[in-house]
Amino acid sequence: MEFPFDVDALFPERITVLDQHLRPPARRPGTTTPARVDLQQQIMTILDELGKASAKAQNLSAPITSASRMQSNRHVVYILKDSSARPAGKGAIIGFIKVGYKKLFVLDDREAHNEVEPLCILDFYIHESVQRHGHGRELFQYMLQKERVEPHQLAIDRPSPKLLKFLNKHYNLETTVPQVNNFVIFEGFFAHQHRPPAPSLRATRHSRAAAVDPTPTAPARKLPPKRAEGDIKPYSSSDREFLKVAVEPPWPLNRAPRRATPPAHPPPRSSSLGNSPERGPLRPFVPEQELLRSLRLCPPHPTARLLLAADPGGSPAQRRRTSSLPRSEESRY
């Protein structure tokens, strides 16, 4: 892949490694140094064109590699140049491979979920005119040595059929572990994965962290003890207990016969909060005529008899003189 600027001068080495900062590599001594902004712009142009060529080769709707994507993610791209091809003395680009660490949830051979963060192959492209010349294996092997990983430890994002055949041919990766996402892992992926620490080790780490951190922890708040269910009374029976006590009516309304003893088993009472509490027994109402009749039939008190005997107006003669008066005059008195 050719460009209108000097690629050989931009990338002094055969394989150049770029990160998210897209800094131009160190130039060879004795060469002219253009402005740094121009060099970075040339690197961005190369990445954009490589991403478009890769998307076209994989029949993708949009490129997955570009300068803007590189600047917004912590990915690393390895660019392979052709030093022998020097059209007009400017060099050419053979291909690239983009890798990065991602946190994934993958299934193992027992279909158990595992949270891992492996190195992932995100994009891989070799120009069609120079394929099957060993350039792909050279670039892939350089990446493995630089990242210090084995081929079976990689996770590949939506690999093309050509990439699967490449891995099977050069690294004997054939048996895959089925996944529910777009990543492909091969047999032996979990052989060197770090397992979560045991509970004892985890507790030891927490204790060490607490010993290092002198910040005192807040004391635990004590909650009041919970009341037993039997002590809780409904509102109707707890706040209205006084209504159960019967009020004694005045005399003579209290002359009604009373119940000798309360029943051994009182009638059942509903526990609903909406019912009214029990009241005491009510006295029967005595009519006024019956009350007057009882007062007339009541014998006079002995003290009243002595007062009548001592009163001169109460003698038999006086009573006879009073009784001899006419009815009209008697009514005056």
C-alpha positions in Angstrom: 0.0 0.0 0.0 1.6 3.2 -1.2 1.3 6.8 0.1 2.2 10.2 -1.3 4.8 10.7 1.5 8.0 8.9 2.5 6.9 5.9 4.5 10.4 4.6 4.8 11.5 7.9 6.5 8.4 7.9 8.7 9.0 4.4 10.0 12.7 3.7 10.3 12.2 0.0 11.5 10.6 -2.8 9.5 7.9 -3.2 12.2 6.7 -0.1 14.1 4.6 -0.2 17.3 2.2 2.6 17.9 -0.1 3.3 21.0 -2.9 5.7 21.6 -0.7 8.7 21.5 0.4 8.1 17.9 3.9 9.5 18.5 6.3 9.3 15.6 9.2 6.9 16.2 12.7 8.2 16.7 14.3 9.0 13.3 17.7 7.9 12.1 20.6 10.3 12.6 21.5 12.3 9.6 17.9 12.5 8.2 15.9 15.7 8.0 13.2 16.1 10.6 9.9 17.7 9.4 7.5 19.3 11.8 6.1 16.9 14.4 2.5 17.8 13.5 3.1 16.8 9.9 4.5 13.4 11.1 1.5 12.7 13.3 -0.8 13.6 10.5 0.9 11.2 8.2 0.5 8.4 10.8 -3.2 9.2 11.1 -3.5 9.0 7.3 -1.9 5.5 7.2 -4.1 4.2 10.0 -7.3 5.4 8.3 -6.3 3.9 5.0 -5.3 0.6 6.5 -8.6 0.4 8.4 -10.6 1.0 5.2 -8.7 -1.7 3.4 -9.2 -4.2 6.2 -13.0 -3.5 6.4 -13.3 -4.0 2.6 -11.4 -7.3 2.8 -13.6 -8.6 5.6 -16.9 -7.3 4.1 -17.5 -5.0 7.0 -20.0 -2.1 6.8 -17.6 0.3 8.5 -13.9 0.3 9.5 -13.0 -0.9 13.0 -9.5 0.7 12.9 -8.9 4.4 12.5 -6.8 7.1 14.0 -9.7 8.4 16.1 -10.4 4.9 17.5 -6.8 4.5 18.4 -6.7 7.8 20.3 -9.8 6.9 22.3 -8.8 3.3 23.3 -5.7 1.8 24.9 -4.9 -0.4 21.9 -1.6 -1.1 20.2 -1.0 -1.5 16.5 2.0 -3.2 14.8 2.7 -1.8 11.3 4.8 -3.8 8.8 6.5 -1.9 6.0 8.2 -3.1 2.8 11.7 -1.9 2.7 12.6 -3.4 -0.6 9.7 -1.8 -2.5 10.6 1.8 -3.0 8.4 3.3 -5.6 9.7 6.8 -6.2 11.9 6.3 -3.1 8.9 6.5 -0.6 8.4 2.8 0.5 5.1 1.0 1.1 3.0 -0.6 3.9 2.4 -4.4 3.8 -0.1 -4.7 6.7 -0.9 -4.3 10.4 -2.3 -6.1 13.4 -4.1 -4.4 16.3 -4.3 -5.9 19.8 -5.6 -4.8 23.2 -6.7 -6.1 26.6 -10.4 -6.4 27.2 -12.5 -7.6 30.1 -14.6 -10.5 28.9 -17.1 -13.1 30.2 -16.3 -16.4 28.5 -17.5 -20.0 28.9 -15.1 -22.8 29.7 -15.5 -26.4 28.6 -18.0 -27.0 31.5 -20.1 -24.0 30.3 -19.2 -22.1 33.4 -18.9 -18.3 33.2 -15.4 -16.8 33.8 -14.4 -13.2 34.0 -11.0 -12.8 32.3 -9.0 -10.0 30.7 -6.9 -11.5 27.9 -5.0 -10.0 25.1 -7.4 -9.8 22.1 -6.7 -9.7 18.4 -9.0 -6.9 17.2 -7.9 -6.4 13.6 -5.4 -8.2 11.3 -4.8 -7.3 7.6 -2.1 -8.1 5.0 -2.4 -6.4 1.6 -3.8 -8.8 -1.1 -0.8 -8.3 -3.4 1.7 -9.7 -0.9 -0.3 -12.4 0.8 1.1 -16.0 1.1 4.7 -14.6 1.3 5.2 -15.2 5.0 4.6 -11.5 6.0 1.5 -12.4 8.1 3.5 -15.0 10.1 6.4 -12.6 10.6 4.1 -9.8 11.9 2.1 -12.2 14.1 5.2 -13.8 15.6 6.7 -10.4 16.4 3.6 -9.4 18.2 3.6 -12.6 20.3 7.2 -12.0 21.4 6.6 -8.4 22.2 3.5 -9.1 24.2 4.9 -12.3 25.8 1.9 -14.4 25.2 1.2 -17.8 23.6 -1.2 -18.2 20.7 -3.8 -20.3 22.7 -4.0 -17.5 25.3 -5.4 -15.0 22.8 -9.1 -14.1 22.3 -10.0 -13.1 18.7 -12.8 -10.7 17.9 -14.9 -12.0 14.9 -12.1 -13.8 13.1 -12.5 -14.2 9.3 -12.2 -17.7 7.7 -8.8 -16.7 6.4 -7.6 -15.9 9.9 -8.9 -19.2 11.3 -7.1 -21.1 8.5 -3.9 -19.0 9.3 -4.0 -20.0 13.0 -4.7 -23.6 12.2 -1.8 -23.8 9.7 0.9 -22.0 11.7 -0.1 -22.6 15.3 -2.2 -25.7 15.2 -5.2 -23.9 16.7 -8.3 -25.8 15.6 -10.6 -26.8 18.5 -12.6 -23.8 19.7 -14.6 -23.3 22.9 -18.2 -22.2 22.0 -19.0 -18.7 23.3 -22.2 -16.5 23.4 -20.3 -13.4 22.2 -18.3 -12.5 19.1 -14.9 -13.6 20.5 -13.3 -17.0 19.7 -11.0 -18.8 22.1 -9.2 -22.1 21.5 -8.6 -25.2 23.6 -6.0 -24.5 26.3 -7.2 -20.9 26.9 -7.9 -21.6 30.6 -4.7 -23.5 31.2 -2.8 -20.4 32.3 -5.6 -18.1 33.4 -5.4 -16.8 37.0 -8.0 -18.3 39.3 -9.7 -16.2 42.0 -8.0 -16.3 45.4 -9.2 -18.7 48.0 -11.4 -17.3 50.8 -8.6 -17.7 53.3 -6.2 -15.7 51.2 -8.8 -13.1 50.5 -9.5 -12.7 54.2 -5.7 -12.3 54.8 -5.5 -9.6 52.2 -8.4 -7.7 53.9 -6.7 -8.0 57.3 -3.4 -6.7 55.9 -5.2 -3.8 54.2 -6.9 -2.9 57.5 -3.6 -3.0 59.3 -2.0 -0.6 56.8 -4.9 1.8 56.8 -5.1 3.6 60.2 -8.5 5.2 59.6 -10.9 4.1 62.4 -14.1 2.5 61.2 -17.4 3.7 62.4 -18.9 1.7 65.3 -21.8 -0.5 64.5 -25.1 0.9 65.5 -27.1 -1.3 67.9 -30.7 -1.7 67.2 -33.3 -2.0 70.0 -34.6 -5.5 70.7 -37.7 -6.5 68.8 -40.8 -6.8 70.9 -42.5 -10.2 71.1 -45.6 -10.6 69.1 -47.7 -11.4 72.2 -47.0 -8.0 73.8 -48.5 -6.1 70.9 -52.2 -5.2 71.3 -54.5 -3.7 68.8 -55.6 -0.1 69.2 -59.2 -0.9 70.0 -58.3 -3.1 73.0 -55.3 -1.2 74.4 -56.6 2.4 74.3 -60.2 1.7 75.3 -59.8 -0.7 78.3 -61.7 1.8 80.5 -65.0 1.2 78.5 -65.1 -2.4 79.9 -65.7 -1.1 83.4 -69.5 -0.6 84.0 -70.6 2.6 85.8 -72.9 2.0 88.8 -76.2 3.9 88.2 -77.7 5.9 91.2 -80.4 4.6 93.5 -83.1 3.4 92.8 -81.9 2.4 89.3 -79.4 0.0 90.8 -82.2 -2.1 92.3 -82.2 -4.4 89.2 -81.0 -7.9 90.0 -77.3 -8.4 89.3 -75.6 -11.3 87.8 -74.2 -13.4 90.6 -71.0 -14.6 89.0 -69.5 -13.9 85.6 -69.6 -16.8 83.2 -66.6 -19.1 83.2 -66.1 -18.7 79.5 -67.0 -15.3 78.1 -68.3 -15.2 74.6 -65.7 -15.0 71.9 -64.7 -11.6 70.8 -63.5 -10.6 67.3 -59.9 -9.5 67.0 -60.8 -7.0 64.2 -59.6 -3.5 64.8 -62.8 -2.1 63.5 -65.1 -3.7 66.2 -66.1 -1.8 69.4 -64.9 -3.1 72.7 -67.3 -4.9 75.2 -69.3 -2.8 77.5 -70.6 -3.6 81.0 -74.2 -4.8 81.6 -76.9 -2.1 81.4 -79.6 -1.6 84.1 -83.2 -1.7 83.0 -85.0 1.6 82.9 -87.6 2.2 85.7 -90.7 4.3 84.6 -91.6 7.4 86.6 -95.0 6.1 87.7 -93.5 3.0 89.1 -90.9 5.0 90.9 -93.6 7.2 92.6 -95.7 4.2 93.5 -92.7 2.6 95.3 -92.1 5.9 97.2 -95.7 6.0 98.5 -95.7 2.4 99.6 -92.5 2.9 101.5 -93.2 3.0 105.3 -92.1 6.2 107.1 -88.9 6.3 109.1 -89.2 6.1 113.0 -87.7 9.5 113.3 -90.4 11.0 111.1 -93.0 9.6 113.5 -91.5 11.3 116.5 -91.4 14.7 114.7 -95.0 14.4 113.8 -96.0 13.5 117.4 -94.1 16.5 118.8 -95.5 19.0 116.3 -98.7 20.7 117.7 -100.0 21.3 114.3 -100.1 17.6 113.9 -102.6 17.0 116.8 -105.9 15.2 116.0 -108.0 18.3 116.9 -106.0 20.4 114.5 -106.4 17.8 111.8 -110.2 17.7 112.4 -110.5 21.6 112.2 -108.4 21.5 109.0 -110.6 18.8 107.5 -113.8 20.7 108.3 -112.9 23.5 106.1 -114.4 23.7 102.6 -112.4 22.2 99.7 -111.7 25.6 98.2 -110.2 27.0 101.4 -108.3 23.8 102.1 -106.6 24.1 98.7 -105.1 27.4 99.8 -103.0 25.7 102.5 
